[in-house]
Amino acid sequence: MVAKILDYSKYRYDQQKKLKEMKKNQKVVEIKEIRLSPTIDKHDFETKLKNAQRFLDGGDKVKVTLRFRGRMITHKDIGLQQVNKFIESLQNVVVEAAPKLEGNTLIGIVAPKKLEERG
């Protein structure tokens, strides 16, 4: 049996230092929200797409919401097309929650692909 004699306070200090370093390197994933409307214009759509891609590249998840106002709710298919088009236009993403209707809001969540999966 081999035993090593060391100063316990120095050992504890080193352990706490390692723990602090590990906590510093961790990234807390946030959920950013992008709001669309069924009648969104092409340029506005592209701007929101660019912002969403920036959030995803930063490692955050993106919640895509499309709110129906007034009588727009009768055209749910148009809203679903907008959200699906938005999600398909994003690169290197995984759909975490498919778009679904909750009240008068259509919600879908996408997350960035892991670096290993991007290959």
N, CA, C and O atoms as a GROMACS GRO file, in nm:
protein
  476
    1MET      N    1   0.084  -0.118   0.000
    1MET     CA    2   0.000   0.000   0.000
    1MET      C    3   0.088   0.124   0.000
    1MET      O    4   0.186   0.134   0.074
    2VAL      N    5   0.050   0.219  -0.086
    2VAL     CA    6   0.127   0.343  -0.098
    2VAL      C    7   0.037   0.458  -0.055
    2VAL      O    8  -0.076   0.470  -0.102
    3ALA      N    9   0.087   0.541   0.034
    3ALA     CA   10   0.010   0.656   0.081
    3ALA      C   11   0.090   0.782   0.054
    3ALA      O   12   0.213   0.783   0.060
    4LYS      N   13   0.019   0.889   0.025
    4LYS     CA   14   0.084   1.016  -0.003
    4LYS      C   15   0.049   1.114   0.108
    4LYS      O   16  -0.068   1.130   0.143
    5ILE      N   17   0.148   1.177   0.162
    5ILE     CA   18   0.125   1.275   0.268
    5ILE      C   19   0.117   1.413   0.202
    5ILE      O   20   0.206   1.454   0.128
    6LEU      N   21   0.005   1.483   0.231
    6LEU     CA   22  -0.010   1.617   0.174
    6LEU      C   23  -0.085   1.707   0.270
    6LEU      O   24  -0.148   1.662   0.366
    7ASP      N   25  -0.076   1.834   0.240
    7ASP     CA   26  -0.143   1.935   0.322
    7ASP      C   27  -0.290   1.938   0.282
    7ASP      O   28  -0.323   1.968   0.167
    8TYR      N   29  -0.380   1.908   0.377
    8TYR     CA   30  -0.522   1.897   0.346
    8TYR      C   31  -0.581   2.030   0.300
    8TYR      O   32  -0.664   2.032   0.208
    9SER      N   33  -0.540   2.141   0.361
    9SER     CA   34  -0.597   2.271   0.323
    9SER      C   35  -0.558   2.307   0.179
    9SER      O   36  -0.639   2.365   0.106
   10LYS      N   37  -0.437   2.273   0.138
   10LYS     CA   38  -0.395   2.297  -0.001
   10LYS      C   39  -0.474   2.208  -0.096
   10LYS      O   40  -0.514   2.252  -0.204
   11TYR      N   41  -0.496   2.084  -0.057
   11TYR     CA   42  -0.573   1.989  -0.138
   11TYR      C   43  -0.717   2.039  -0.156
   11TYR      O   44  -0.770   2.038  -0.267
   12ARG      N   45  -0.778   2.084  -0.046
   12ARG     CA   46  -0.915   2.136  -0.051
   12ARG      C   47  -0.922   2.261  -0.138
   12ARG      O   48  -1.018   2.278  -0.214
   13TYR      N   49  -0.823   2.348  -0.128
   13TYR     CA   50  -0.816   2.470  -0.209
   13TYR      C   51  -0.810   2.435  -0.358
   13TYR      O   52  -0.880   2.494  -0.439
   14ASP      N   53  -0.726   2.337  -0.392
   14ASP     CA   54  -0.715   2.294  -0.532
   14ASP      C   55  -0.846   2.237  -0.584
   14ASP      O   56  -0.885   2.262  -0.698
   15GLN      N   57  -0.915   2.159  -0.500
   15GLN     CA   58  -1.042   2.101  -0.540
   15GLN      C   59  -1.147   2.210  -0.565
   15GLN      O   60  -1.221   2.204  -0.663
   16GLN      N   61  -1.152   2.309  -0.476
   16GLN     CA   62  -1.248   2.418  -0.493
   16GLN      C   63  -1.215   2.501  -0.617
   16GLN      O   64  -1.305   2.549  -0.686
   17LYS      N   65  -1.087   2.518  -0.644
   17LYS     CA   66  -1.044   2.592  -0.761
   17LYS      C   67  -1.087   2.521  -0.889
   17LYS      O   68  -1.134   2.584  -0.983
   18LYS      N   69  -1.071   2.388  -0.893
   18LYS     CA   70  -1.114   2.309  -1.008
   18LYS      C   71  -1.265   2.319  -1.028
   18LYS      O   72  -1.313   2.334  -1.140
   19LEU      N   73  -1.339   2.311  -0.917
   19LEU     CA   74  -1.485   2.320  -0.923
   19LEU      C   75  -1.530   2.456  -0.977
   19LEU      O   76  -1.621   2.464  -1.059
   20LYS      N   77  -1.464   2.561  -0.930
   20LYS     CA   78  -1.496   2.697  -0.974
   20LYS      C   79  -1.468   2.712  -1.124
   20LYS      O   80  -1.546   2.774  -1.197
   21GLU      N   81  -1.358   2.655  -1.170
   21GLU     CA   82  -1.320   2.660  -1.311
   21GLU      C   83  -1.422   2.587  -1.398
   21GLU      O   84  -1.457   2.633  -1.507
   22MET      N   85  -1.470   2.472  -1.350
   22MET     CA   86  -1.570   2.395  -1.424
   22MET      C   87  -1.701   2.471  -1.434
   22MET      O   88  -1.766   2.471  -1.538
   23LYS      N   89  -1.741   2.538  -1.324
   23LYS     CA   90  -1.864   2.615  -1.325
   23LYS      C   91  -1.854   2.733  -1.422
   23LYS      O   92  -1.951   2.768  -1.488
   24LYS      N   93  -1.736   2.793  -1.429
   24LYS     CA   94  -1.715   2.908  -1.515
   24LYS      C   95  -1.727   2.868  -1.663
   24LYS      O   96  -1.775   2.947  -1.745
   25ASN      N   97  -1.685   2.747  -1.695
   25ASN     CA   98  -1.688   2.701  -1.834
   25ASN      C   99  -1.825   2.651  -1.878
   25ASN      O  100  -1.846   2.630  -1.998
   26GLN      N  101  -1.918   2.632  -1.785
   26GLN     CA  102  -2.051   2.585  -1.821
   26GLN      C  103  -2.131   2.697  -1.887
   26GLN      O  104  -2.115   2.814  -1.853
   27LYS      N  105  -2.216   2.659  -1.982
   27LYS     CA  106  -2.302   2.757  -2.049
   27LYS      C  107  -2.446   2.725  -2.014
   27LYS      O  108  -2.492   2.612  -2.032
   28VAL      N  109  -2.517   2.824  -1.964
   28VAL     CA  110  -2.658   2.807  -1.932
   28VAL      C  111  -2.736   2.832  -2.061
   28VAL      O  112  -2.726   2.939  -2.121
   29VAL      N  113  -2.814   2.734  -2.103
   29VAL     CA  114  -2.891   2.746  -2.226
   29VAL      C  115  -3.017   2.827  -2.199
   29VAL      O  116  -3.096   2.794  -2.111
   30GLU      N  117  -3.033   2.933  -2.276
   30GLU     CA  118  -3.152   3.017  -2.262
   30GLU      C  119  -3.247   2.987  -2.376
   30GLU      O  120  -3.207   2.934  -2.480
   31ILE      N  121  -3.373   3.020  -2.357
   31ILE     CA  122  -3.471   3.008  -2.464
   31ILE      C  123  -3.505   3.148  -2.511
   31ILE      O  124  -3.565   3.227  -2.438
   32LYS      N  125  -3.466   3.178  -2.634
   32LYS     CA  126  -3.497   3.308  -2.695
   32LYS      C  127  -3.626   3.292  -2.774
   32LYS      O  128  -3.655   3.185  -2.827
   33GLU      N  129  -3.703   3.399  -2.783
   33GLU     CA  130  -3.831   3.392  -2.852
   33GLU      C  131  -3.831   3.480  -2.976
   33GLU      O  132  -3.788   3.596  -2.972
   34ILE      N  133  -3.880   3.424  -3.086
   34ILE     CA  134  -3.900   3.499  -3.210
   34ILE      C  135  -4.049   3.499  -3.238
   34ILE      O  136  -4.112   3.394  -3.246
   35ARG      N  137  -4.107   3.618  -3.253
   35ARG     CA  138  -4.252   3.629  -3.277
   35ARG      C  139  -4.277   3.659  -3.424
   35ARG      O  140  -4.218   3.749  -3.483
   36LEU      N  141  -4.366   3.581  -3.482
   36LEU     CA  142  -4.406   3.599  -3.621
   36LEU      C  143  -4.554   3.634  -3.626
   36LEU      O  144  -4.625   3.624  -3.525
   37SER      N  145  -4.600   3.673  -3.744
   37SER     CA  146  -4.743   3.690  -3.766
   37SER      C  147  -4.776   3.622  -3.899
   37SER      O  148  -4.688   3.606  -3.983
   38PRO      N  149  -4.900   3.583  -3.918
   38PRO     CA  150  -4.936   3.514  -4.044
   38PRO      C  151  -4.913   3.601  -4.168
   38PRO      O  152  -4.891   3.548  -4.276
   39THR      N  153  -4.917   3.732  -4.152
   39THR     CA  154  -4.904   3.822  -4.267
   39THR      C  155  -4.768   3.891  -4.270
   39THR      O  156  -4.757   4.004  -4.317
   40ILE      N  157  -4.664   3.824  -4.222
   40ILE     CA  158  -4.531   3.885  -4.215
   40ILE      C  159  -4.475   3.904  -4.356
   40ILE      O  160  -4.494   3.821  -4.444
   41ASP      N  161  -4.406   4.016  -4.376
   41ASP     CA  162  -4.348   4.049  -4.505
   41ASP      C  163  -4.215   3.976  -4.523
   41ASP      O  164  -4.156   3.930  -4.426
   42LYS      N  165  -4.169   3.967  -4.647
   42LYS     CA  166  -4.048   3.889  -4.679
   42LYS      C  167  -3.925   3.941  -4.605
   42LYS      O  168  -3.850   3.862  -4.547
   43HIS      N  169  -3.903   4.072  -4.606
   43HIS     CA  170  -3.783   4.128  -4.542
   43HIS      C  171  -3.787   4.109  -4.391
   43HIS      O  172  -3.685   4.076  -4.330
   44ASP      N  173  -3.903   4.130  -4.330
   44ASP     CA  174  -3.917   4.109  -4.186
   44ASP      C  175  -3.890   3.963  -4.151
   44ASP      O  176  -3.826   3.932  -4.051
   45PHE      N  177  -3.940   3.874  -4.236
   45PHE     CA  178  -3.920   3.730  -4.216
   45PHE      C  179  -3.770   3.698  -4.218
   45PHE      O  180  -3.721   3.625  -4.133
   46GLU      N  181  -3.698   3.754  -4.316
   46GLU     CA  182  -3.554   3.728  -4.329
   46GLU      C  183  -3.477   3.786  -4.210
   46GLU      O  184  -3.382   3.724  -4.163
   47THR      N  185  -3.518   3.903  -4.162
   47THR     CA  186  -3.452   3.964  -4.046
   47THR      C  187  -3.469   3.877  -3.923
   47THR      O  188  -3.373   3.853  -3.850
   48LYS      N  189  -3.590   3.830  -3.899
   48LYS     CA  190  -3.616   3.744  -3.783
   48LYS      C  191  -3.542   3.611  -3.798
   48LYS      O  192  -3.496   3.553  -3.699
   49LEU      N  193  -3.531   3.563  -3.921
   49LEU     CA  194  -3.457   3.439  -3.949
   49LEU      C  195  -3.309   3.456  -3.915
   49LEU      O  196  -3.248   3.367  -3.856
   50LYS      N  197  -3.254   3.571  -3.952
   50LYS     CA  198  -3.113   3.600  -3.923
   50LYS      C  199  -3.089   3.607  -3.772
   50LYS      O  200  -2.989   3.554  -3.722
   51ASN      N  201  -3.180   3.672  -3.700
   51ASN     CA  202  -3.167   3.681  -3.554
   51ASN      C  203  -3.176   3.544  -3.490
   51ASN      O  204  -3.100   3.513  -3.398
   52ALA      N  205  -3.270   3.462  -3.536
   52ALA     CA  206  -3.286   3.328  -3.480
   52ALA      C  207  -3.160   3.245  -3.504
   52ALA      O  208  -3.117   3.172  -3.416
   53GLN      N  209  -3.102   3.257  -3.624
   53GLN     CA  210  -2.980   3.182  -3.655
   53GLN      C  211  -2.865   3.227  -3.564
   53GLN      O  212  -2.784   3.145  -3.522
   54ARG      N  213  -2.860   3.356  -3.535
   54ARG     CA  214  -2.756   3.409  -3.446
   54ARG      C  215  -2.773   3.352  -3.305
   54ARG      O  216  -2.674   3.316  -3.240
   55PHE      N  217  -2.898   3.344  -3.257
   55PHE     CA  218  -2.924   3.285  -3.125
   55PHE      C  219  -2.881   3.139  -3.122
   55PHE      O  220  -2.818   3.094  -3.027
   56LEU      N  221  -2.915   3.065  -3.228
   56LEU     CA  222  -2.882   2.922  -3.234
   56LEU      C  223  -2.731   2.902  -3.240
   56LEU      O  224  -2.678   2.809  -3.178
   57ASP      N  225  -2.661   2.986  -3.316
   57ASP     CA  226  -2.516   2.976  -3.324
   57ASP      C  227  -2.451   3.005  -3.190
   57ASP      O  228  -2.342   2.955  -3.160
   58GLY      N  229  -2.518   3.086  -3.108
   58GLY     CA  230  -2.469   3.116  -2.974
   58GLY      C  231  -2.499   3.005  -2.874
   58GLY      O  232  -2.460   3.014  -2.757
   59GLY      N  233  -2.569   2.901  -2.918
   59GLY     CA  234  -2.597   2.787  -2.830
   59GLY      C  235  -2.730   2.792  -2.759
   59GLY      O  236  -2.759   2.706  -2.676
   60ASP      N  237  -2.812   2.892  -2.789
   60ASP     CA  238  -2.942   2.904  -2.723
   60ASP      C  239  -3.052   2.834  -2.804
   60ASP      O  240  -3.037   2.813  -2.924
   61LYS      N  241  -3.160   2.800  -2.736
   61LYS     CA  242  -3.276   2.744  -2.805
   61LYS      C  243  -3.363   2.861  -2.852
   61LYS      O  244  -3.356   2.971  -2.796
   62VAL      N  245  -3.445   2.836  -2.953
   62VAL     CA  246  -3.532   2.941  -3.006
   62VAL      C  247  -3.676   2.892  -3.004
   62VAL      O  248  -3.707   2.784  -3.055
   63LYS      N  249  -3.762   2.974  -2.945
   63LYS     CA  250  -3.905   2.945  -2.940
   63LYS      C  251  -3.972   3.033  -3.047
   63LYS      O  252  -3.969   3.155  -3.037
   64VAL      N  253  -4.030   2.969  -3.147
   64VAL     CA  254  -4.096   3.041  -3.255
   64VAL      C  255  -4.244   3.049  -3.224
   64VAL      O  256  -4.311   2.946  -3.214
   65THR      N  257  -4.295   3.171  -3.207
   65THR     CA  258  -4.438   3.187  -3.177
   65THR      C  259  -4.504   3.269  -3.286
   65THR      O  260  -4.448   3.366  -3.336
   66LEU      N  261  -4.623   3.227  -3.322
   66LEU     CA  262  -4.703   3.299  -3.420
   66LEU      C  263  -4.839   3.321  -3.358
   66LEU      O  264  -4.911   3.225  -3.330
   67ARG      N  265  -4.875   3.447  -3.337
   67ARG     CA  266  -5.000   3.479  -3.269
   67ARG      C  267  -5.105   3.519  -3.370
   67ARG      O  268  -5.084   3.606  -3.454
   68PHE      N  269  -5.219   3.453  -3.362
   68PHE     CA  270  -5.332   3.487  -3.448
   68PHE      C  271  -5.414   3.595  -3.380
   68PHE      O  272  -5.446   3.585  -3.262
   69ARG      N  273  -5.449   3.699  -3.455
   69ARG     CA  274  -5.531   3.808  -3.401
   69ARG      C  275  -5.664   3.812  -3.474
   69ARG      O  276  -5.670   3.799  -3.596
   70GLY      N  277  -5.769   3.829  -3.399
   70GLY     CA  278  -5.902   3.844  -3.457
   70GLY      C  279  -5.944   3.725  -3.542
   70GLY      O  280  -5.942   3.610  -3.496
   71ARG      N  281  -5.982   3.754  -3.665
   71ARG     CA  282  -6.033   3.649  -3.753
   71ARG      C  283  -5.924   3.570  -3.823
   71ARG      O  284  -5.954   3.478  -3.900
   72MET      N  285  -5.799   3.602  -3.799
   72MET     CA  286  -5.688   3.527  -3.861
   72MET      C  287  -5.688   3.381  -3.817
   72MET      O  288  -5.633   3.296  -3.887
   73ILE      N  289  -5.748   3.352  -3.703
   73ILE     CA  290  -5.749   3.216  -3.648
   73ILE      C  291  -5.819   3.118  -3.743
   73ILE      O  292  -5.797   2.998  -3.735
   74THR      N  293  -5.905   3.171  -3.831
   74THR     CA  294  -5.974   3.082  -3.926
   74THR      C  295  -5.878   3.028  -4.031
   74THR      O  296  -5.909   2.929  -4.098
   75HIS      N  297  -5.761   3.091  -4.047
   75HIS     CA  298  -5.661   3.046  -4.145
   75HIS      C  299  -5.540   2.988  -4.074
   75HIS      O  300  -5.428   3.036  -4.090
   76LYS      N  301  -5.563   2.885  -3.995
   76LYS     CA  302  -5.454   2.821  -3.919
   76LYS      C  303  -5.348   2.763  -4.012
   76LYS      O  304  -5.230   2.761  -3.979
   77ASP      N  305  -5.393   2.715  -4.130
   77ASP     CA  306  -5.300   2.652  -4.223
   77ASP      C  307  -5.193   2.751  -4.272
   77ASP      O  308  -5.078   2.711  -4.292
   78ILE      N  309  -5.229   2.878  -4.291
   78ILE     CA  310  -5.132   2.978  -4.334
   78ILE      C  311  -5.027   3.000  -4.225
   78ILE      O  312  -4.908   3.010  -4.253
   79GLY      N  313  -5.072   3.008  -4.101
   79GLY     CA  314  -4.980   3.025  -3.989
   79GLY      C  315  -4.886   2.907  -3.975
   79GLY      O  316  -4.767   2.924  -3.951
   80LEU      N  317  -4.940   2.786  -3.990
   80LEU     CA  318  -4.858   2.666  -3.980
   80LEU      C  319  -4.754   2.662  -4.091
   80LEU      O  320  -4.640   2.621  -4.069
   81GLN      N  321  -4.793   2.706  -4.211
   81GLN     CA  322  -4.698   2.713  -4.323
   81GLN      C  323  -4.585   2.810  -4.291
   81GLN      O  324  -4.468   2.782  -4.320
   82GLN      N  325  -4.619   2.926  -4.232
   82GLN     CA  326  -4.517   3.026  -4.198
   82GLN      C  327  -4.416   2.970  -4.098
   82GLN      O  328  -4.295   2.984  -4.116
   83VAL      N  329  -4.466   2.905  -3.994
   83VAL     CA  330  -4.377   2.852  -3.890
   83VAL      C  331  -4.291   2.739  -3.947
   83VAL      O  332  -4.171   2.734  -3.921
   84ASN      N  333  -4.351   2.650  -4.026
   84ASN     CA  334  -4.274   2.541  -4.086
   84ASN      C  335  -4.169   2.594  -4.182
   84ASN      O  336  -4.057   2.544  -4.186
   85LYS      N  337  -4.204   2.696  -4.261
   85LYS     CA  338  -4.108   2.757  -4.353
   85LYS      C  339  -3.992   2.820  -4.275
   85LYS      O  340  -3.877   2.811  -4.316
   86PHE      N  341  -4.025   2.883  -4.163
   86PHE     CA  342  -3.923   2.946  -4.078
   86PHE      C  343  -3.826   2.841  -4.024
   86PHE      O  344  -3.704   2.859  -4.029
   87ILE      N  345  -3.881   2.731  -3.972
   87ILE     CA  346  -3.798   2.626  -3.913
   87ILE      C  347  -3.712   2.558  -4.020
   87ILE      O  348  -3.595   2.528  -3.996
   88GLU      N  349  -3.770   2.534  -4.138
   88GLU     CA  350  -3.694   2.470  -4.246
   88GLU      C  351  -3.583   2.560  -4.298
   88GLU      O  352  -3.482   2.511  -4.348
   89SER      N  353  -3.600   2.692  -4.288
   89SER     CA  354  -3.499   2.786  -4.336
   89SER      C  355  -3.378   2.794  -4.244
   89SER      O  356  -3.272   2.839  -4.286
   90LEU      N  357  -3.394   2.753  -4.119
   90LEU     CA  358  -3.282   2.756  -4.025
   90LEU      C  359  -3.186   2.641  -4.054
   90LEU      O  360  -3.228   2.534  -4.100
   91GLN      N  361  -3.057   2.664  -4.028
   91GLN     CA  362  -2.956   2.562  -4.056
   91GLN      C  363  -2.902   2.504  -3.926
   91GLN      O  364  -2.893   2.573  -3.825
   92ASN      N  365  -2.867   2.375  -3.932
   92ASN     CA  366  -2.808   2.302  -3.818
   92ASN      C  367  -2.896   2.308  -3.694
   92ASN      O  368  -2.850   2.343  -3.585
   93VAL      N  369  -3.024   2.273  -3.710
   93VAL     CA  370  -3.116   2.274  -3.597
   93VAL      C  371  -3.185   2.140  -3.581
   93VAL      O  372  -3.196   2.061  -3.674
   94VAL      N  373  -3.231   2.117  -3.460
   94VAL     CA  374  -3.313   2.001  -3.427
   94VAL      C  375  -3.446   2.054  -3.375
   94VAL      O  376  -3.449   2.142  -3.289
   95VAL      N  377  -3.556   2.001  -3.428
   95VAL     CA  378  -3.688   2.044  -3.382
   95VAL      C  379  -3.715   1.975  -3.250
   95VAL      O  380  -3.730   1.852  -3.245
   96GLU      N  381  -3.723   2.053  -3.144
   96GLU     CA  382  -3.745   1.997  -3.011
   96GLU      C  383  -3.894   1.980  -2.984
   96GLU      O  384  -3.935   1.882  -2.922
   97ALA      N  385  -3.974   2.075  -3.030
   97ALA     CA  386  -4.120   2.066  -3.016
   97ALA      C  387  -4.180   2.112  -3.148
   97ALA      O  388  -4.163   2.227  -3.189
   98ALA      N  389  -4.251   2.022  -3.213
   98ALA     CA  390  -4.315   2.055  -3.341
   98ALA      C  391  -4.419   2.165  -3.318
   98ALA      O  392  -4.477   2.173  -3.210
   99PRO      N  393  -4.444   2.248  -3.419
   99PRO     CA  394  -4.542   2.356  -3.402
   99PRO      C  395  -4.680   2.302  -3.367
   99PRO      O  396  -4.733   2.215  -3.435
  100LYS      N  397  -4.736   2.356  -3.259
  100LYS     CA  398  -4.872   2.316  -3.222
  100LYS      C  399  -4.948   2.438  -3.171
  100LYS      O  400  -4.888   2.534  -3.122
  101LEU      N  401  -5.078   2.432  -3.185
  101LEU     CA  402  -5.164   2.545  -3.150
  101LEU      C  403  -5.202   2.538  -3.002
  101LEU      O  404  -5.254   2.437  -2.955
  102GLU      N  405  -5.177   2.647  -2.931
  102GLU     CA  406  -5.218   2.660  -2.791
  102GLU      C  407  -5.300   2.788  -2.780
  102GLU      O  408  -5.244   2.898  -2.777
  103GLY      N  409  -5.430   2.773  -2.775
  103GLY     CA  410  -5.517   2.890  -2.773
  103GLY      C  411  -5.514   2.958  -2.909
  103GLY      O  412  -5.549   2.896  -3.009
  104ASN      N  413  -5.472   3.084  -2.912
  104ASN     CA  414  -5.461   3.154  -3.040
  104ASN      C  415  -5.315   3.173  -3.082
  104ASN      O  416  -5.284   3.261  -3.162
  105THR      N  417  -5.225   3.091  -3.026
  105THR     CA  418  -5.083   3.102  -3.054
  105THR      C  419  -5.028   2.969  -3.103
  105THR      O  420  -5.058   2.863  -3.047
  106LEU      N  421  -4.947   2.976  -3.207
  106LEU     CA  422  -4.881   2.858  -3.263
  106LEU      C  423  -4.737   2.861  -3.212
  106LEU      O  424  -4.666   2.959  -3.234
  107ILE      N  425  -4.693   2.754  -3.145
  107ILE     CA  426  -4.561   2.753  -3.081
  107ILE      C  427  -4.480   2.633  -3.127
  107ILE      O  428  -4.530   2.521  -3.131
  108GLY      N  429  -4.353   2.659  -3.160
  108GLY     CA  430  -4.258   2.553  -3.194
  108GLY      C  431  -4.124   2.588  -3.134
  108GLY      O  432  -4.088   2.705  -3.124
  109ILE      N  433  -4.047   2.486  -3.093
  109ILE     CA  434  -3.916   2.511  -3.031
  109ILE      C  435  -3.809   2.437  -3.110
  109ILE      O  436  -3.824   2.318  -3.141
  110VAL      N  437  -3.700   2.508  -3.141
  110VAL     CA  438  -3.586   2.447  -3.210
  110VAL      C  439  -3.461   2.468  -3.126
  110VAL      O  440  -3.448   2.567  -3.054
  111ALA      N  441  -3.369   2.373  -3.138
  111ALA     CA  442  -3.243   2.379  -3.064
  111ALA      C  443  -3.129   2.358  -3.163
  111ALA      O  444  -3.148   2.296  -3.267
  112PRO      N  445  -3.010   2.410  -3.131
  112PRO     CA  446  -2.896   2.388  -3.222
  112PRO      C  447  -2.850   2.243  -3.216
  112PRO      O  448  -2.859   2.178  -3.112
  113LYS      N  449  -2.800   2.193  -3.329
  113LYS     CA  450  -2.743   2.058  -3.330
  113LYS      C  451  -2.613   2.062  -3.251
  113LYS      O  452  -2.546   2.164  -3.245
  114LYS      N  453  -2.579   1.950  -3.191
  114LYS     CA  454  -2.453   1.941  -3.118
  114LYS      C  455  -2.338   1.945  -3.219
  114LYS      O  456  -2.357   1.908  -3.335
  115LEU      N  457  -2.221   1.989  -3.175
  115LEU     CA  458  -2.106   2.000  -3.265
  115LEU      C  459  -2.068   1.866  -3.325
  115LEU      O  460  -2.025   1.860  -3.440
  116GLU      N  461  -2.082   1.756  -3.248
  116GLU     CA  462  -2.046   1.624  -3.298
  116GLU      C  463  -2.139   1.582  -3.412
  116GLU      O  464  -2.095   1.517  -3.507
  117GLU      N  465  -2.266   1.620  -3.403
  117GLU     CA  466  -2.365   1.581  -3.503
  117GLU      C  467  -2.348   1.660  -3.633
  117GLU      O  468  -2.384   1.612  -3.740
  118ARG      N  469  -2.294   1.781  -3.624
  118ARG     CA  470  -2.280   1.866  -3.743
  118ARG      C  471  -2.182   1.805  -3.842
  118ARG      O  472  -2.198   1.818  -3.963
  119GLY      N  473  -2.078   1.737  -3.788
  119GLY     CA  474  -1.981   1.663  -3.866
  119GLY      C  475  -1.917   1.742  -3.970
  119GLY      O  476  -1.833   1.690  -4.044
   0.00000   0.00000   0.00000
